[in-house]
């Protein structure tokens, strides 16, 4: 993906920016820890993560990528079985 300035985006274009282009993991105070025993693999954490920092193949337990996770806690809030704990 080539890096372009905002002035080079076509009219009505939506910039495709995601945290995987920038290491932002050092910003966090809390980090999500997923309990594999409780996880039902629903994918809510993966869907709602605003930084695309949850890695999941659909079969295994999702894993946070701490290089990109900012520790916002949205994944823990969206988990229906409370399998994600935000740890300092």
Residue frames as qw, qx, qy, qz and C-alpha x, y, z in Angstrom:
[[0.000, 0.891, 0.455, 0.000, 0.00, 0.00, 0.00],
 [0.430, 0.359, -0.027, 0.828, 1.52, 3.29, -1.04],
 [0.234, -0.599, -0.453, 0.617, 1.39, 6.16, 1.41],
 [0.179, 0.560, 0.384, 0.712, -0.44, 9.20, 0.09],
 [0.027, -0.070, -0.344, 0.936, -1.19, 12.54, 1.58],
 [0.264, 0.533, 0.698, -0.398, -4.79, 13.50, 2.28],
 [0.287, 0.639, -0.110, -0.705, -4.74, 15.99, -0.61],
 [0.160, 0.315, -0.806, -0.476, -4.12, 13.15, -3.06],
 [0.291, 0.264, 0.896, -0.208, -7.27, 11.24, -2.11],
 [0.026, -0.318, -0.632, -0.706, -9.89, 11.41, -4.89],
 [0.402, -0.180, 0.110, -0.891, -13.03, 13.42, -4.23],
 [0.843, -0.193, -0.008, -0.502, -15.43, 11.30, -2.14],
 [0.688, 0.244, -0.662, 0.170, -12.57, 8.90, -1.51],
 [0.734, -0.653, 0.055, -0.178, -12.21, 7.30, 1.88],
 [0.177, 0.678, -0.691, 0.177, -8.69, 7.00, 3.18],
 [0.932, -0.159, -0.321, -0.054, -7.83, 3.44, 4.14],
 [0.100, 0.611, -0.608, 0.497, -5.84, 3.86, 7.31],
 [0.869, -0.412, -0.233, -0.146, -5.47, 1.24, 9.97],
 [0.463, -0.807, 0.362, -0.053, -3.20, 0.77, 12.89],
 [0.931, -0.035, 0.261, 0.254, -1.28, -2.05, 11.23],
 [0.563, 0.683, -0.028, 0.465, 0.68, 0.64, 9.41],
 [0.010, -0.711, 0.365, -0.601, 1.77, 2.23, 12.69],
 [0.560, -0.159, -0.731, 0.356, 3.03, 0.59, 15.87],
 [0.290, -0.601, 0.014, -0.744, 0.74, 2.17, 18.46],
 [0.773, -0.338, -0.537, 0.014, 0.89, -0.49, 21.16],
 [0.465, 0.017, -0.454, 0.760, 3.17, 1.55, 23.39],
 [0.223, -0.426, -0.046, -0.876, 0.29, 3.96, 24.06],
 [0.687, -0.435, -0.478, -0.331, -1.66, 1.57, 26.26],
 [0.271, -0.499, 0.600, -0.564, -1.89, 1.34, 30.03],
 [0.731, -0.028, 0.590, -0.342, -4.16, -1.73, 29.98],
 [0.253, 0.306, -0.795, -0.458, -3.98, -4.74, 27.68],
 [0.848, -0.039, -0.014, -0.529, -6.63, -7.34, 26.88],
 [0.078, -0.300, 0.950, -0.043, -5.99, -10.91, 28.02],
 [0.741, 0.017, -0.317, -0.592, -8.30, -13.53, 26.54],
 [0.515, -0.244, 0.771, -0.285, -9.22, -16.57, 28.64],
 [0.327, 0.219, -0.787, -0.475, -9.24, -19.45, 26.18],
 [0.018, -0.200, -0.955, 0.218, -11.41, -21.57, 28.50],
 [0.235, 0.552, 0.498, -0.626, -14.22, -18.99, 28.56],
 [0.193, 0.421, -0.389, -0.796, -13.96, -17.83, 24.93],
 [0.675, 0.356, 0.610, -0.213, -16.81, -19.09, 22.71],
 [0.365, -0.072, 0.602, 0.707, -15.10, -17.84, 19.51],
 [0.312, 0.759, 0.533, -0.208, -17.99, -15.55, 18.60],
 [0.519, 0.338, 0.289, 0.730, -15.66, -13.02, 16.96],
 [0.105, -0.946, -0.305, -0.041, -17.12, -9.92, 18.63],
 [0.484, -0.698, 0.168, 0.500, -13.68, -8.79, 19.80],
 [0.493, 0.005, 0.553, 0.672, -12.34, -9.11, 16.27],
 [0.183, 0.695, 0.568, 0.402, -15.30, -7.31, 14.70],
 [0.201, -0.946, -0.252, -0.044, -15.42, -4.39, 17.13],
 [0.625, -0.427, 0.088, 0.647, -11.69, -3.74, 17.54],
 [0.291, 0.931, 0.088, -0.199, -11.19, -0.24, 16.07],
 [0.074, -0.800, 0.537, 0.259, -7.51, -0.90, 15.39],
 [0.878, 0.326, -0.321, -0.139, -7.64, -4.33, 13.74],
 [0.020, -0.632, 0.716, -0.295, -5.41, -5.51, 16.58],
 [0.751, -0.129, 0.578, -0.292, -7.22, -8.83, 17.19],
 [0.298, 0.383, -0.786, -0.382, -5.84, -11.65, 15.08],
 [0.647, 0.059, 0.647, -0.399, -8.26, -14.49, 14.50],
 [0.100, 0.196, -0.821, -0.527, -8.59, -17.22, 11.90],
 [0.678, -0.103, -0.242, -0.687, -12.12, -18.25, 12.90],
 [0.831, -0.090, -0.547, -0.045, -11.11, -21.58, 14.41],
 [0.574, -0.059, -0.548, 0.606, -8.72, -20.79, 17.25],
 [0.294, -0.793, -0.385, 0.369, -9.06, -18.41, 20.18],
 [0.310, 0.889, 0.039, 0.335, -8.53, -14.78, 19.07],
 [0.697, -0.281, -0.137, 0.646, -5.19, -13.22, 20.03],
 [0.024, 0.984, 0.054, -0.168, -4.51, -9.53, 20.60],
 [0.705, 0.363, -0.039, 0.608, -1.54, -8.16, 18.70],
 [0.440, -0.765, -0.230, 0.410, 0.03, -5.96, 21.36],
 [0.433, -0.043, 0.259, 0.862, 2.14, -4.07, 18.79],
 [0.054, -0.346, -0.436, -0.829, -1.05, -2.37, 17.58],
 [0.407, -0.654, -0.637, -0.032, -3.51, -2.66, 20.48],
 [0.045, 0.549, -0.176, 0.816, -4.08, 0.67, 22.25],
 [0.217, -0.160, -0.811, 0.520, -5.83, -0.93, 25.23],
 [0.305, -0.238, -0.130, -0.913, -9.17, 0.79, 24.66],
 [0.259, 0.036, 0.832, -0.489, -11.16, -2.10, 26.17],
 [0.626, 0.208, -0.162, -0.734, -13.84, -2.25, 23.48],
 [0.539, 0.144, -0.814, -0.163, -13.09, -5.94, 22.94],
 [0.125, -0.068, -0.854, 0.501, -13.70, -6.65, 26.63],
 [0.385, 0.213, 0.297, -0.848, -16.94, -4.64, 26.61],
 [0.649, 0.266, -0.349, -0.622, -18.26, -6.51, 23.56],
 [0.270, 0.159, -0.949, 0.031, -17.39, -10.00, 24.81],
 [0.660, -0.360, -0.263, -0.605, -20.70, -11.68, 25.72],
 [0.880, -0.293, -0.369, 0.053, -19.10, -14.18, 28.14],
 [0.321, -0.905, 0.263, -0.095, -16.55, -11.87, 29.81],
 [0.951, 0.014, 0.052, 0.306, -13.63, -13.89, 28.50],
 [0.507, 0.531, -0.097, 0.672, -11.47, -10.76, 28.10],
 [0.504, -0.767, -0.233, 0.322, -9.91, -9.05, 31.08],
 [0.316, 0.846, -0.143, 0.405, -8.15, -5.71, 30.81],
 [0.812, -0.405, -0.148, 0.393, -4.89, -6.07, 32.74],
 [0.060, -0.975, 0.192, 0.098, -2.53, -3.25, 33.75]]
